[in-house]
Amino acid sequence: MNELPHVTIYTDGACRGNPGPGGWAALLRFDFSQHAERGTREKVLQGSERETTNNRMELTAAIHAFKVLKEPCQVDLHTDSEYLKRGISEWLPTWRERNWRRKKGKLANVDLWKALDQAIQGHDIQWHWVRGHAGDRDNQRVDRLARRAIPK
């Protein structure tokens, strides 16, 4: 049995225009079934930027979610962003080896990729891609929260 606390995270980012004003959201569901507290607890995070891109909002949501975790955790992170999922699980090791550059030059959003790389250290993470707008209740919830966070 894994001794690490378990948390399920759903993240999403949204942008009105790309670039344009954007919002992000994260839902964290903490599982205390193996602890004296028993049950689950949720935490919702939201934020926005006046001028950004959808990809930056997707990354920002994940970064903020991991910053909430005060100790190493077993994490199931769900995202509808292939950019985030593939970036973290396929491309990141190569970017690190190339000193945060792509094969063909500059890496977009390098500041956020570095921040996410730092934020995930110490956690046991399973990354899950979910199809956006396809009926996943928690994915739809963070989508609504991210869109509501966009500055008017």
Backbone torsions as a table, in degrees:
resi	resn	phi	psi	omega
1	MET	NA	137.4	178.6
2	ASN	-74.9	126.0	-177.7
3	GLU	-82.1	-13.9	-177.9
4	LEU	-70.9	144.3	173.4
5	PRO	-60.2	145.4	-178.9
6	HIS	-104.6	135.7	175.0
7	VAL	-137.3	136.7	174.1
8	THR	-104.5	131.1	-177.3
9	ILE	-124.5	134.8	169.6
10	TYR	-117.4	133.1	179.4
11	THR	-129.9	154.5	173.3
12	ASP	-158.3	154.1	175.1
13	GLY	-129.3	153.7	180.0
14	ALA	-145.0	153.5	-179.5
15	CYS	-145.1	139.3	173.7
16	ARG	-99.4	98.0	-167.1
17	GLY	88.4	160.6	-178.6
18	ASN	-148.5	85.3	16.3
19	PRO	-82.9	166.8	179.5
20	GLY	170.3	-169.8	176.6
21	PRO	-67.6	141.1	-176.1
22	GLY	-137.5	162.2	177.0
23	GLY	-138.3	158.9	178.0
24	TRP	-140.1	158.2	178.2
25	ALA	-150.9	151.6	174.9
26	ALA	-141.4	139.0	174.3
27	LEU	-115.8	122.4	177.6
28	LEU	-112.8	127.8	178.3
29	ARG	-118.7	111.1	-178.1
30	PHE	-90.7	131.1	-179.4
31	ASP	-102.6	114.5	-179.5
32	PHE	-108.7	22.8	-176.7
33	SER	-62.9	-24.4	-179.9
34	GLN	-96.6	7.3	-176.5
35	HIS	-121.6	169.1	-179.5
36	ALA	-60.3	-29.4	-177.4
37	GLU	-69.6	-26.2	-179.9
38	ARG	46.0	142.2	176.6
39	GLY	98.5	-162.7	-180.0
40	THR	-127.6	158.7	176.3
41	ARG	-139.0	142.5	-179.9
42	GLU	-112.7	150.1	172.4
43	LYS	-136.3	132.1	178.4
44	VAL	-112.5	133.1	177.4
45	LEU	-120.8	143.6	176.5
46	GLN	-145.7	155.7	175.0
47	GLY	-168.1	176.9	-176.8
48	SER	-154.6	165.6	172.4
49	GLU	-140.3	147.3	-177.3
50	ARG	-73.3	-34.7	-178.0
51	GLU	-138.8	111.6	-173.8
52	THR	-159.0	-170.4	175.0
53	THR	-126.6	163.0	178.3
54	ASN	-60.3	-43.2	-179.7
55	ASN	-61.4	-39.2	178.0
56	ARG	-64.4	-36.8	179.2
57	MET	-69.4	-37.3	176.7
58	GLU	-61.4	-46.9	179.2
59	LEU	-65.4	-41.6	-178.7
60	THR	-61.5	-40.5	178.5
61	ALA	-59.8	-45.5	-179.6
62	ALA	-65.8	-42.8	179.6
63	ILE	-58.6	-49.1	-178.4
64	HIS	-64.0	-36.3	178.5
65	ALA	-61.8	-46.1	-178.9
66	PHE	-69.4	-30.7	179.6
67	LYS	-65.2	-22.9	178.9
68	VAL	-71.2	-28.7	-175.0
69	LEU	-72.7	120.6	-174.6
70	LYS	-91.6	-8.9	179.9
71	GLU	-148.3	163.4	177.1
72	PRO	-57.4	137.4	-177.3
73	CYS	-134.7	158.5	167.2
74	GLN	-89.1	119.7	-171.7
75	VAL	-121.3	133.9	166.8
76	ASP	-111.3	107.2	-179.4
77	LEU	-103.5	127.6	-179.2
78	HIS	-112.0	129.2	179.7
79	THR	-141.6	148.8	172.9
80	ASP	-98.2	9.3	-179.9
81	SER	-96.1	110.3	174.7
82	GLU	-65.3	-32.1	177.5
83	TYR	-57.5	-49.2	179.2
84	LEU	-67.6	-50.0	-176.3
85	LYS	-61.6	-49.9	-178.7
86	ARG	-71.4	-37.7	179.6
87	GLY	-59.5	-47.2	-175.9
88	ILE	-76.1	-36.0	-173.2
89	SER	-97.1	-17.7	-178.7
90	GLU	-118.2	-47.8	-168.4
91	TRP	-91.1	-29.3	-172.7
92	LEU	-55.1	-46.3	-179.4
93	PRO	-57.8	-39.7	179.3
94	THR	-68.7	-39.9	177.4
95	TRP	-59.8	-43.2	177.9
96	ARG	-59.8	-47.1	-179.7
97	GLU	-59.9	-33.2	-178.0
98	ARG	-93.5	18.6	-179.7
99	ASN	59.0	47.7	175.3
100	TRP	61.7	42.8	175.7
101	ARG	-131.0	152.9	172.6
102	ARG	-85.7	166.8	178.7
103	LYS	-57.1	-36.6	-177.4
104	LYS	-99.9	19.5	174.7
105	GLY	124.1	-140.6	-171.6
106	LYS	-60.9	140.5	176.5
107	LEU	-95.7	122.3	177.4
108	ALA	-68.0	143.5	175.7
109	ASN	61.3	31.1	-176.6
110	VAL	-57.1	-34.9	178.9
111	ASP	-60.6	-41.6	-179.0
112	LEU	-76.5	-36.9	176.4
113	TRP	-61.8	-41.8	177.7
114	LYS	-63.9	-42.9	179.6
115	ALA	-63.5	-41.1	178.5
116	LEU	-67.2	-42.1	177.8
117	ASP	-57.1	-42.6	178.1
118	GLN	-67.5	-43.0	-175.2
119	ALA	-65.9	-28.8	-176.1
120	ILE	-86.0	-8.8	-176.9
121	GLN	-58.8	134.3	176.7
122	GLY	91.8	-9.8	-178.7
123	HIS	-100.0	150.5	174.0
124	ASP	-98.3	105.8	-168.3
125	ILE	-117.3	134.3	168.0
126	GLN	-110.8	122.5	-179.0
127	TRP	-97.1	128.2	-177.7
128	HIS	-122.9	128.9	172.7
129	TRP	-95.0	132.4	175.0
130	VAL	-121.3	143.0	178.1
131	ARG	-69.3	125.0	179.2
132	GLY	-67.6	146.1	175.9
133	HIS	58.3	35.1	-176.9
134	ALA	-120.5	19.9	173.7
135	GLY	99.0	-2.7	176.2
136	ASP	-72.1	114.2	-172.0
137	ARG	-55.9	-47.1	-177.5
138	ASP	-73.0	-33.9	174.8
139	ASN	-64.2	-41.9	178.4
140	GLN	-65.6	-35.6	178.8
141	ARG	-63.5	-48.3	-179.8
142	VAL	-69.7	-28.9	174.8
143	ASP	-62.0	-47.2	178.1
144	ARG	-61.6	-43.4	-179.8
145	LEU	-63.6	-41.3	179.5
146	ALA	-65.6	-42.6	179.7
147	ARG	-66.6	-38.6	178.1
148	ARG	-66.7	-26.0	-179.0
149	ALA	-77.2	-14.6	-178.6
150	ILE	-61.7	127.6	179.2
151	PRO	-62.1	142.8	179.3
152	LYS	-73.9	NA	NA
